[in-house]
Amino acid sequence: MPAGFHPTDDSQAVERLGHAVTVVTTDQRNIKITTPADLALAGAILKGISRRAKGPAPRGPFEEAQW
């Protein structure tokens, strides 16, 4: 990174390096945890998911993300 450049997020740093950044639609439960309140929200989301869980456990490393 150039001296004095202070990106505000990862995508800004990637763009500065000359790479394209794409915004994609995702599940609203896919949150960034940065505060204790975010952690509490994540716990509530997971509790709700586990109550509604059906079928066999995920077979692949990313299958669980396909809500």
N, CA, C and O of each residue as an XYZ file, in Angstrom:
268
protein
N       0.836     -1.177      0.000
C       0.000      0.000      0.000
C       0.888      1.251      0.000
O       1.960      1.271      0.606
N       0.429      2.262     -0.675
C       1.192      3.506     -0.685
C       1.236      4.132      0.713
O       0.305      3.986      1.506
N       2.325      4.821      0.991
C       2.456      5.511      2.273
C       1.299      6.490      2.434
O       0.941      7.194      1.491
N       0.732      6.532      3.599
C      -0.356      7.453      3.874
C      -1.732      6.950      3.484
O      -2.731      7.604      3.780
N      -1.806      5.796      2.823
C      -3.109      5.241      2.447
C      -3.638      4.407      3.601
O      -2.973      3.480      4.062
N      -4.821      4.735      4.061
C      -5.435      4.030      5.186
C      -6.837      3.581      4.772
O      -7.801      4.327      4.941
N      -6.952      2.378      4.238
C      -8.271      1.914      3.788
C      -9.238      1.792      4.964
O      -8.842      1.483      6.088
N     -10.500      2.040      4.679
C     -11.518      1.943      5.725
C     -12.120      0.546      5.811
O     -12.780      0.216      6.797
N     -11.898     -0.280      4.784
C     -12.372     -1.667      4.832
C     -11.557     -2.512      3.858
O     -10.745     -1.986      3.097
N     -11.778     -3.807      3.886
C     -11.016     -4.728      3.049
C     -11.221     -4.455      1.563
O     -10.272     -4.530      0.783
N     -12.454     -4.137      1.166
C     -12.709     -3.944     -0.262
C     -11.961     -2.727     -0.807
O     -11.512     -2.736     -1.953
N     -11.829     -1.707     -0.011
C     -11.085     -0.522     -0.460
C      -9.607     -0.868     -0.660
O      -8.978     -0.383     -1.601
N      -9.058     -1.696      0.212
C      -7.668     -2.114      0.067
C      -7.487     -2.966     -1.184
O      -6.511     -2.801     -1.916
N      -8.425     -3.874     -1.429
C      -8.345     -4.737     -2.615
C      -8.446     -3.902     -3.888
O      -7.692     -4.123     -4.835
N      -9.370     -2.946     -3.918
C      -9.492     -2.075     -5.086
C      -8.224     -1.269     -5.319
O      -7.806     -1.084     -6.462
N      -7.620     -0.796     -4.261
C      -6.392     -0.002     -4.378
C      -5.259     -0.824     -4.991
O      -4.371     -0.285     -5.652
N      -5.304     -2.139     -4.761
C      -4.300     -3.036     -5.341
C      -4.609     -3.389     -6.795
O      -3.863     -4.135     -7.428
N      -5.719     -2.846     -7.325
C      -6.042     -3.036     -8.729
C      -6.966     -4.195     -9.024
O      -7.135     -4.568    -10.184
N      -7.563     -4.769     -8.006
C      -8.475     -5.900     -8.205
C      -9.919     -5.423     -8.148
O     -10.236     -4.443     -7.474
N     -10.779     -6.120     -8.855
C     -12.202     -5.785     -8.861
C     -12.872     -6.304     -7.590
O     -12.505     -7.352     -7.057
N     -13.841     -5.565     -7.128
C     -14.641     -5.954     -5.970
C     -16.086     -6.028     -6.442
O     -16.559     -5.147     -7.159
N     -16.783     -7.081     -6.037
C     -18.166     -7.268     -6.434
C     -19.039     -7.380     -5.196
O     -18.686     -8.064     -4.235
N     -20.162     -6.714     -5.224
C     -21.129     -6.810     -4.145
C     -22.124     -7.901     -4.522
O     -22.650     -7.919     -5.634
N     -22.371     -8.797     -3.597
C     -23.308     -9.889     -3.854
C     -24.408     -9.884     -2.806
O     -24.205     -9.457     -1.670
N     -25.568    -10.363     -3.204
C     -26.682    -10.508     -2.275
C     -26.432    -11.741     -1.433
O     -26.048    -12.790     -1.951
N     -26.647    -11.617     -0.144
C     -26.436    -12.740      0.759
C     -27.563    -12.779      1.776
O     -28.436    -11.911      1.796
N     -27.529    -13.767      2.592
C     -28.521    -13.932      3.645
C     -28.308    -12.855      4.714
O     -27.167    -12.574      5.082
N     -29.373    -12.260      5.209
C     -29.255    -11.214      6.222
C     -28.682    -11.740      7.527
O     -28.249    -10.958      8.373
N     -28.676    -13.053      7.699
C     -28.103    -13.636      8.921
C     -26.589    -13.716      8.848
O     -25.944    -14.064      9.837
N     -26.009    -13.400      7.697
C     -24.558    -13.398      7.531
C     -24.029    -12.051      8.010
O     -23.876    -11.118      7.222
N     -23.751    -11.959      9.308
C     -23.383    -10.677      9.905
C     -21.906    -10.639     10.279
O     -21.269    -11.677     10.455
N     -21.386     -9.450     10.396
C     -20.024     -9.238     10.873
C     -20.103     -9.003     12.380
O     -20.864     -8.152     12.840
N     -19.326     -9.746     13.134
C     -19.357     -9.624     14.586
C     -18.188     -8.759     15.030
O     -17.027     -9.150     14.913
N     -18.517     -7.567     15.547
C     -17.483     -6.648     16.014
C     -17.754     -6.128     17.419
O     -16.858     -5.573     18.056
N     -18.963     -6.300     17.904
C     -19.318     -5.786     19.229
C     -20.007     -6.884     20.037
O     -20.463     -7.873     19.463
N     -20.089     -6.728     21.345
C     -20.838     -7.695     22.154
C     -22.300     -7.830     21.700
O     -22.868     -8.920     21.760
N     -22.900     -6.737     21.251
C     -24.283     -6.807     20.762
C     -24.368     -7.672     19.507
O     -25.334     -8.416     19.338
N     -23.366     -7.583     18.622
C     -23.334     -8.433     17.421
C     -23.243     -9.901     17.820
O     -23.889    -10.754     17.211
N     -22.450    -10.195     18.832
C     -22.292    -11.575     19.292
C     -23.610    -12.101     19.854
O     -23.970    -13.255     19.619
N     -24.326    -11.261     20.591
C     -25.635    -11.665     21.112
C     -26.613    -11.926     19.968
O     -27.382    -12.886     20.014
N     -26.585    -11.074     18.943
C     -27.445    -11.261     17.780
C     -27.111    -12.569     17.076
O     -28.013    -13.314     16.693
N     -25.828    -12.853     16.902
C     -25.414    -14.103     16.260
C     -25.908    -15.302     17.055
O     -26.359    -16.288     16.473
N     -25.828    -15.228     18.379
C     -26.329    -16.314     19.217
C     -27.816    -16.531     19.018
O     -28.272    -17.672     18.937
N     -28.576    -15.454     18.939
C     -30.017    -15.563     18.715
C     -30.319    -16.155     17.344
O     -31.229    -16.973     17.205
N     -29.561    -15.746     16.337
C     -29.744    -16.293     14.990
C     -29.476    -17.786     14.999
O     -30.263    -18.566     14.464
N     -28.372    -18.185     15.603
C     -28.028    -19.612     15.642
C     -29.053    -20.415     16.424
O     -29.376    -21.540     16.042
N     -29.563    -19.863     17.500
C     -30.579    -20.557     18.285
C     -31.830    -20.772     17.439
O     -32.433    -21.845     17.466
N     -32.214    -19.740     16.688
C     -33.382    -19.862     15.816
C     -33.172    -20.870     14.704
O     -34.093    -21.607     14.352
N     -31.973    -20.912     14.148
C     -31.673    -21.873     13.084
C     -31.716    -23.288     13.631
O     -32.266    -24.181     12.986
N     -31.149    -23.512     14.805
C     -31.104    -24.869     15.352
C     -32.501    -25.368     15.695
O     -32.755    -26.571     15.633
N     -33.404    -24.473     16.053
C     -34.792    -24.887     16.346
C     -35.512    -25.334     15.088
O     -36.389    -26.196     15.145
N     -35.148    -24.755     13.955
C     -35.820    -25.074     12.694
C     -35.055    -26.086     11.855
O     -35.488    -26.438     10.758
N     -33.927    -26.553     12.361
C     -33.080    -27.455     11.575
C     -33.835    -28.735     11.232
O     -34.541    -29.308     12.062
N     -33.666    -29.161      9.995
C     -34.302    -30.390      9.520
C     -33.305    -31.146      8.663
O     -32.396    -30.551      8.085
N     -33.471    -32.429      8.584
C     -32.660    -33.235      7.691
C     -31.291    -33.551      8.262
O     -30.984    -33.210      9.405
N     -30.462    -34.215      7.443
C     -29.134    -34.642      7.891
C     -28.172    -33.468      8.051
O     -28.408    -32.379      7.529
N     -27.116    -33.704      8.761
C     -26.075    -32.699      8.950
C     -25.389    -32.400      7.623
O     -25.396    -33.244      6.727
N     -24.795    -31.217      7.478
C     -24.079    -30.886      6.237
C     -22.991    -31.901      5.930
O     -22.320    -32.408      6.829
N     -22.829    -32.189      4.637
C     -21.810    -33.148      4.225
C     -20.529    -32.472      3.778
O     -19.451    -33.057      3.884
N     -20.628    -31.258      3.284
C     -19.446    -30.567      2.765
C     -19.086    -29.373      3.627
O     -19.880    -28.960      4.472
N     -17.900    -28.811      3.430
C     -17.432    -27.712      4.272
C     -18.255    -26.430      4.146
O     -18.240    -25.603      5.058
N     -18.972    -26.248      3.034
C     -19.728    -25.017      2.848
C     -21.228    -25.261      2.745
O     -21.997    -24.315      2.573
N     -21.640    -26.480      2.844
C     -23.052    -26.799      2.677
C     -23.926    -26.124      3.732
O     -25.063    -25.752      3.442
N     -23.408    -25.960      4.952
C     -24.203    -25.358      6.002
C     -24.552    -23.901      5.710
O     -25.502    -23.369      6.283
N     -23.797    -23.254      4.830
C     -24.070    -21.860      4.504
C     -25.196    -21.705      3.500
O     -25.621    -20.581      3.233
N     -25.689    -22.783      2.941
C     -26.739    -22.727      1.929
C     -28.109    -22.810      2.583
O     -28.830    -23.789      2.390
N     -28.479    -21.779      3.366
C     -29.727    -21.787      4.088
C     -30.842    -21.788      3.106
O     -32.009    -21.795      3.496
